[in-house]
Amino acid sequence: MTPAARKRILLAELDDRLAISLLARLYEHNRAYDVLLSRTADVTHNLLQMERFRVVVIHAHPSKPGDITQLESDLRSTGEARIVALIDGEVDASAAALYAAGADSVQRASLPTAELADEVLRVSSADTLLEGRIDQVGAPELIQMLCLCRRSLMIRVETETERAAVWLSNGEIHHAVSDSVSGQRAMSRIVRAESGRFWAIANAALPMRTIHQDWQHVMLEAAREGDEAALQSAQRQKDAAVDSSPPPAQSVVRKLGKTYRELTELGLQSIKAGDFAKAREYWAAARSIGPDSGQAASAPTLIKPASSAPPSAPTLIKPASSAPPKRAEGR
């Protein structure tokens, strides 16, 4: 095989002892592979910009899946590549975030060198069988189609808000991850994806099994949980809309539970009692729910009551004398 046709493997930022032992093991396949080493993140970044790699083997931590996400994005821009992530601890449920972020394989860094080299070679042979846009196919339809075809592969899904993966074995769904969630809960999130991209990758080893029902049951359960999540989301939005209503309407309507007519009547009673502030509050609440006829209500015009001081007494006019006029005296 010519140098140009050989696949390239990058051992990035590994412990020196591990990197040298793995390099020596992979050198046995030097007719088919070129192996490069990088000790620092800067060197790794520069190599990824200049070269195209089939596999990148890198140390990772389950609590930092963003590092794998960034690496996967850089690799995709240069072509189809695979990622083998090595972690210090056991590969358990905590590895879900790394798989969802873009790792094709997560292995213990303490794995025997021969087994690790075999895993790197296996991952390098994984090809993408199918890829496309979810909005053109639909996540549930895509998974059902591959299940009916009895495929064994991994489906990788990427949307604007999350990354996920599903493993099929002979048409049965055995494992799923979405961000840090795995199992049936992850499937319920995956089938709700409405946009983004997907890749179906062959020769993908099953990391663990978290789903044990047949695929029809898994998809029905995912659809049911998806409907419940949609209803809960709609209810939260409805509650938020109610909470954002004007404070007077919120306090009176919620606390009293009165109708439009009752609130209007309470406003009139408040006017009679001289509590104009309370009257305005009742009428504002009445306007917020509207009259029974559906027309917007307006608060009656407040008329300032007349002064409660007693009226002033009328001016008394002294009556004329009732005595007969005096007769004129004769001269």
C-alpha positions in Angstrom: 0.0 0.0 0.0 1.4 3.4 -1.0 2.0 6.0 1.8 -0.8 8.1 0.5 -3.3 5.2 0.8 -2.3 4.3 4.4 -4.6 5.3 7.2 -3.3 7.7 9.7 -3.6 7.3 13.5 -2.9 10.1 16.0 -1.9 9.2 19.5 -2.7 12.6 21.2 -1.6 13.7 24.6 -1.2 10.2 26.1 1.2 9.1 28.9 4.6 8.6 27.4 4.8 4.9 28.4 1.3 4.2 27.0 2.1 6.1 23.8 5.3 4.3 23.1 3.9 0.8 23.8 0.9 1.5 21.7 3.0 2.9 18.9 5.2 -0.2 19.0 2.2 -2.5 18.8 0.6 -0.6 15.9 3.9 -0.5 14.0 3.3 -4.1 13.2 0.6 -2.9 10.8 2.8 -0.1 9.3 2.0 -1.3 5.8 -1.6 -0.1 6.3 -1.2 2.6 8.9 0.9 5.6 9.7 1.1 6.5 13.4 1.9 10.0 14.7 2.4 11.3 18.3 1.5 14.6 19.9 2.3 15.5 23.5 0.5 18.8 23.9 -2.9 20.3 22.9 -1.2 22.9 20.7 0.6 20.2 18.6 -2.6 18.2 18.4 -4.5 21.2 17.1 -1.9 22.0 14.5 -1.8 18.4 13.3 -5.6 18.3 12.9 -5.4 21.4 10.8 -2.8 20.1 8.5 -3.4 16.3 8.3 -6.3 14.0 7.9 -6.6 11.2 10.4 -8.6 8.1 10.4 -8.5 7.6 14.2 -7.5 9.9 17.1 -6.7 8.2 20.4 -6.9 10.7 23.2 -7.1 10.8 27.0 -10.5 12.0 28.2 -12.5 12.5 31.4 -16.3 11.7 31.7 -16.9 15.0 33.4 -15.6 17.0 30.4 -17.4 15.7 27.3 -17.0 19.1 25.7 -13.4 18.3 24.9 -14.6 15.3 22.8 -17.3 17.5 21.2 -14.7 20.0 20.1 -12.4 17.3 18.8 -15.2 15.6 16.9 -16.2 18.9 15.3 -12.6 19.6 14.2 -12.3 16.1 12.7 -15.5 16.3 10.8 -14.4 19.4 9.0 -11.4 17.4 7.5 -13.3 14.2 6.7 -14.6 11.0 8.2 -12.6 10.2 11.4 -13.1 8.1 14.6 -12.3 8.8 18.2 -11.1 6.4 20.8 -11.3 8.0 24.3 -9.2 6.6 27.1 -10.3 7.1 30.7 -8.6 6.3 34.0 -11.5 4.6 35.7 -13.9 1.8 34.8 -16.1 2.2 31.7 -19.6 2.4 33.2 -22.7 4.6 32.9 -20.5 7.7 33.4 -19.1 7.1 29.9 -22.5 7.9 28.3 -21.6 11.6 28.0 -18.4 10.8 26.1 -20.2 8.5 23.6 -22.9 11.1 23.1 -20.3 13.8 22.6 -18.8 11.9 19.7 -16.5 9.1 21.0 -16.7 5.9 18.9 -15.1 3.9 21.7 -14.4 4.5 25.3 -11.7 2.3 26.9 -9.7 2.0 30.1 -6.3 3.5 29.8 -5.0 0.5 31.8 -6.3 -1.9 29.2 -3.5 -4.3 27.9 -1.7 -2.7 25.0 -2.5 -5.6 22.6 -6.3 -5.3 23.3 -6.1 -1.5 23.0 -4.3 -1.8 19.7 -6.9 -4.2 18.4 -9.7 -1.8 19.4 -8.0 1.1 17.6 -7.8 -1.1 14.4 -11.4 -2.1 14.7 -12.6 1.4 15.1 -10.5 2.5 12.0 -12.5 0.0 9.9 -15.9 1.5 10.9 -17.6 3.1 7.8 -20.6 5.4 7.6 -23.3 3.5 5.8 -26.0 6.2 5.8 -26.2 9.9 6.7 -28.7 12.7 6.2 -31.0 15.2 7.8 -33.5 14.3 10.5 -36.1 16.8 9.2 -36.1 14.9 5.9 -36.4 11.4 7.4 -37.6 11.7 11.0 -35.9 10.1 13.9 -38.6 7.5 14.8 -38.9 6.5 11.1 -35.2 6.2 10.7 -34.8 3.9 13.7 -37.8 1.8 12.8 -36.5 1.3 9.3 -33.1 0.1 10.5 -34.8 -2.2 13.1 -37.0 -3.8 10.4 -33.9 -4.3 8.3 -32.3 -6.2 11.2 -29.2 -4.0 11.2 -26.4 -4.0 13.7 -24.9 -0.5 13.9 -24.7 2.7 15.7 -26.9 5.7 14.8 -25.4 9.0 15.8 -27.7 12.0 16.1 -26.8 15.7 16.5 -29.2 18.6 16.9 -28.7 22.2 17.9 -29.2 21.4 21.6 -28.0 17.8 22.1 -25.9 14.9 20.9 -27.0 11.3 21.1 -26.4 7.7 19.9 -28.3 4.5 19.6 -26.9 1.0 19.2 -28.8 -1.7 17.3 -28.0 -5.4 17.3 -29.9 -7.6 14.8 -32.6 -5.0 14.6 -33.1 -4.7 18.4 -32.3 -1.5 20.4 -29.7 -2.5 23.0 -28.4 0.9 24.2 -28.9 4.6 23.8 -27.3 7.8 25.2 -28.3 11.4 25.1 -25.9 13.8 26.7 -25.4 12.2 30.2 -28.7 10.2 30.1 -28.8 6.5 28.9 -31.3 3.8 28.4 -35.0 4.3 27.8 -34.9 7.9 29.0 -32.4 8.6 26.2 -34.6 7.0 23.6 -37.5 9.2 24.6 -35.4 12.3 24.0 -33.9 11.0 20.7 -37.3 10.2 19.0 -38.4 13.8 19.7 -35.6 15.3 17.6 -37.1 17.3 14.8 -34.0 18.7 13.1 -30.3 18.1 12.9 -28.2 15.4 11.2 -27.7 11.6 11.6 -25.0 9.1 10.8 -25.4 5.3 10.7 -22.0 3.7 11.4 -21.3 0.0 10.8 -19.0 -2.2 12.9 -19.7 -0.3 16.1 -19.2 -2.3 19.2 -21.9 -2.3 21.9 -20.4 -0.6 25.0 -23.1 -1.9 27.3 -26.7 -3.0 27.3 -29.3 -0.8 29.0 -32.4 -1.7 27.1 -33.9 -5.2 27.2 -37.4 -4.9 25.6 -38.1 -5.5 21.9 -37.8 -2.5 19.7 -41.6 -2.1 19.2 -42.0 -1.7 22.9 -39.1 0.7 23.2 -40.5 2.9 20.5 -44.0 2.9 21.9 -42.7 3.8 25.3 -40.5 6.5 23.9 -43.5 8.0 22.1 -45.7 7.9 25.2 -43.0 9.6 27.3 -42.5 12.1 24.5 -46.3 13.0 24.6 -46.2 13.4 28.3 -43.1 15.6 28.1 -44.9 17.8 25.4 -48.0 18.1 27.6 -45.9 19.1 30.6 -44.1 21.7 28.6 -47.3 23.1 27.3 -48.7 23.3 30.9 -45.5 25.1 32.1 -45.9 27.6 29.3 -49.5 28.1 30.2 -48.7 28.6 33.9 -46.0 31.1 32.9 -48.4 33.1 30.9 -50.8 33.3 33.8 -48.1 34.3 36.2 -47.1 37.1 33.9 -50.5 38.7 34.0 -51.0 42.1 35.8 -50.7 41.8 39.5 -54.2 43.1 40.4 -55.9 40.7 38.1 -53.8 37.9 39.3 -54.4 38.5 43.0 -58.1 39.1 42.8 -59.0 36.5 40.2 -56.9 33.7 41.8 -57.7 34.4 45.4 -61.5 35.1 45.0 -62.2 33.1 41.9 -65.0 35.5 41.0 -66.8 36.0 37.7 -66.9 39.2 35.8 -70.3 40.2 37.2 -69.3 39.4 40.7 -66.1 41.5 40.4 -68.1 44.4 39.0 -70.6 44.2 41.8 -67.8 44.1 44.4 -66.4 47.3 42.8 -69.7 49.1 43.2 -69.9 48.0 46.8 -66.4 49.3 47.4 -67.5 52.7 46.0 -70.4 52.8 48.3 -68.1 52.0 51.2 -65.8 54.8 50.1 -62.8 52.4 49.2 -61.9 53.7 45.8 -58.6 51.9 45.6 -60.2 48.5 46.1 -62.9 49.4 43.6 -60.2 50.1 40.9 -58.6 46.7 41.7 -61.9 44.8 41.3 -62.7 46.5 38.0 -59.1 45.9 36.7 -59.6 42.2 37.5 -63.0 42.3 35.8 -61.5 43.8 32.6 -58.8 41.1 32.6 -61.3 38.3 32.3 -63.8 40.2 30.2 -67.6 40.1 30.4 -69.7 37.0 29.7 -70.4 38.4 26.2 -66.7 38.4 25.4 -66.4 42.2 25.1 -63.8 44.0 27.0 -65.1 45.7 30.1 -64.3 49.2 31.2 -64.4 50.4 34.7 -67.2 52.8 35.4 -66.3 56.4 35.8 -65.6 57.2 39.4 -67.7 60.2 40.5 -66.5 62.1 43.5 -69.2 62.0 46.1 -70.6 65.2 47.4 -69.2 66.6 50.6 -70.7 64.9 53.7 -70.8 68.3 55.6 -74.4 69.4 56.3 -75.8 72.1 54.1 -75.6 75.7 55.4 -78.9 77.0 56.8 -80.8 79.4 54.5 -80.7 83.1 55.3 -83.8 84.2 57.3 -85.6 87.3 56.1 -87.3 89.3 58.8 -91.0 89.4 58.0 -92.8 92.7 57.7 -94.8 94.0 60.7 -98.5 92.9 60.7 -99.6 96.0 62.5 -101.8 98.4 60.5 -100.1 101.4 59.2 -100.5 104.6 61.3 -103.0 107.1 60.2 -101.7 110.5 59.3 -102.4 113.1 61.9 -104.3 116.0 60.9 -102.9 119.4 61.0 
